[in-house]
Amino acid sequence: MAFKPLHDRVLVRRVESEEKTAGGLIIPDNAKEKPAEGEIVSVGEGARKDSGELIAPSVSAGDRVLFGKWSGTEVTVDGEELLIMKESDVLGIIA
């Protein structure tokens, strides 16, 4: 199933977090926090101004981004857990 977000929404795949700390301690699954970093899978066409003019999105598919800890709605597409969020929930692009 292909999924294309509408308007100013983006589809994000979370990036897996580290298994160990900097000191070498292994982090158990139940103590891990959900990562706030991900990769943009697809992007909607953008928001619209009151005049109807389209505002192009600032992110594109393939960008690595940071987003808020509680941002987005979790969905399952083709057996993969993804997030749908507004572009404004994206805090920045990782260069």
N, C-alpha and C positions, 0 to 999 in steps of 0.2 A: 504494500500500500504506500503510495507516495503522499506526502503531506506538505502543503504549501501554506505558511502562515498568512493571515490577512492583515492589511493596514500596516501598523508600526510594530508588529509582533515579530519575534525571532524564535527559532527552534534551536535549542542548545543541547549538546552532549557533554555531560560532566567529564572532567579529566580525573582519573583515579589518583588518590592521595598516596603519599609515601607510606611504605610498610614499616619503616624504621625511623627513629629520631636521629638527629645529628650525632648523638652519643652512641648510637648503635642498638638502642633498645627497640624491641619489636612491639608494635602497637597492635593490640587485639582488635578484632572487627567491631566489638561492641563499644570500644572507647574512641573509635575514629569519628571525626566530624565529617559531615558531607562537604565535599570540596566546593569552594565558591569560585572555581575556575572551570572554564569549559571551552568547547569549540563550537562555533556557529555552524549549524547544519544547513539551514535555509532562512531566508529573510523575506518578509512581506514587501509590497511595493512602496510602502511609506505612508506617513500621515498626510492629512490634507489640511490646508489653511482654511479659514472661513470663506475665502474667495473661491475655494475649490482647487487651488493650485497644489500640486503634489510636492511634498517635502521628501527628498530622497533620503534613504537610510544612511547612517554613518558607518555601519558595519556591513560586512559581506560574508558569504559562505567561506569557511576555512579560517576565519579570524579566531585567535585565542583571546578570550575575554575574561574579565573578573566581573562578578555580579554579587549582589547582596545575599546574605546568608539565607534569608527567607523569601527570596524572589522567585517568581514563576509558579507555574502549575505543572506538577509531574504527570506525564502521560506515557503510555506504552505504545510505540509504533513498531510494527514488525518484530515484536518480542524484545525490543530495546527500550530501556527507560530513558526518556528525554524530558526536557523542560520547555514550556512555552512561556515566554515573558515579553513584556513591552520593551522596546528598545531603550526607553528611559531607565529601566532597571539595570542595564549594563553600565558598570562603573567606568570601564576603560578597556582598551585593546592592549594586549601584551605584545610588545614589538620583538 
